[in-house]
């Protein structure tokens, strides 16, 4: 695993952000966080990230809309993994339809999270770890 991979974690829950940040940093990744979709879009305009972990339900812009905006801007967004409480099959299908490389249901285990990130970095098409 590369210790140089840069990951952007986007979630409106501070406790969730902190836990995911700690988990990824402990695994050797460089992590930045954003508390909402608007800030994430600004950060993604200014910097490159190898993977984006994105919540779906946020107060300003949904994770789905963040990914739509990224795709419209550049045509090619970094690999996106949705990490969300939205567990319905239609939500997962929507995430896949937008081009997400993974869809994890909260609370995901440390192993599920790190496995999905590793797969995204390898540019593989991961299966849902929460199926």
N, C-alpha and C positions, 0 to 999 in steps of 0.2 A: 504494500500500500504506500502511496506517495504521501509524504508528510507535507508536500507543497500544495496539495489541492486546496482550492479556495471554495468555501461553501457559504452561501447566503441562506440564512434561516429566517423565515417570515411568519410571524404568529402574533396575534394581539394579546395573548396571555403571557405576562412577564415570567411566571413560574415555568411555563412550558419552554419559553425561549431560553431561560437560564439552564434548564435541565438538558435540553438538546445541545446547546452550546458547550456545556461541560463534557457531555458524552463525546462529541465530535473532537473537541480539543484534546481530550485524553487519548483519543485514538490517533492523534497526530495531524489533524487537519487544521487549516487556518479558517477561522469562522468569523463572520460578521452577521449581525442581526438587524432586522427591521421590524418595528411594531405594527406595521400596516402596509397595505398594498401600494399606497401612494409613495411612501418612502422607498419601498423596494424598487419601484420603477425608476425613481431618481437614481438610486444606487447602481442599478443595472445599466443605466445610461452612461454613468461615469466610470465604472470599473467592470472588469471581466470576472466572472465566477465560473468554476468548473461544474458546479451543481447548485441548484436552487431547491431548498425544502420549503414547501409553500402550504400554508393552511388554506382551506377553502372559505370558511366562514369568518370574515373580518368586517368591521363596521364601515369601512370606507369603500373599498373595492374588493370584490370576492377574488379568491385565488384563481378561479376560472377566468375572470376578466383580466387579471394580471397576465396570465399566460396568453390570452387572446391578444392583448396589447403588445406583448413581446414579439409574438409571431408577426403581427402586422407591421411592427417597426422594422425588423431586420430580416424577417423571413426565417431566421434560424436563431432560436433562443438556446441558452445552455440547457442541458438535461434538467427537467423539472420532476421532482417527486412530490406528490401531494401527501401531506401528513394531516389527517383531519378526523373529526368525529362523524362525518357524513359517510355512513356505512351502507347506504342503499345501493343495490346493483346499478340503478340508473345513474347514481352519482359517479360510481367507478367508471361506468361506460362513458359518461361525459368527460371525465378526466382523461381517459385513454383517447377519446375522440379529438381532444385538443392537442394530443401529442405528448402527454406526460409519459415518462419512462417507468413510473411506479406510482402506486397508490397504497399508502399505509393507513390503517385505521388506528386512531388513538384509543387506548395507550399502546403504542408499539413497544416491543422489547428492545433492549440495547442491541441484541443480535440482529433482529429484523432491520433496525435502522442502519446499522453499519453494513450489513449485507447489501441492502438496497443501494446505499451510497457507493459501495465498491462496484456494484454492477453498473450503475449509472456512469461512473468514471470509466469503466471499460467499454462504454457505449453499447452494452448488451441490452436486450429487451427483457427486463426482469419480469417475473411473474408476480402477482400480488402475494405478499407475505401474509396477508390477513385473510385469505380465502378460507 
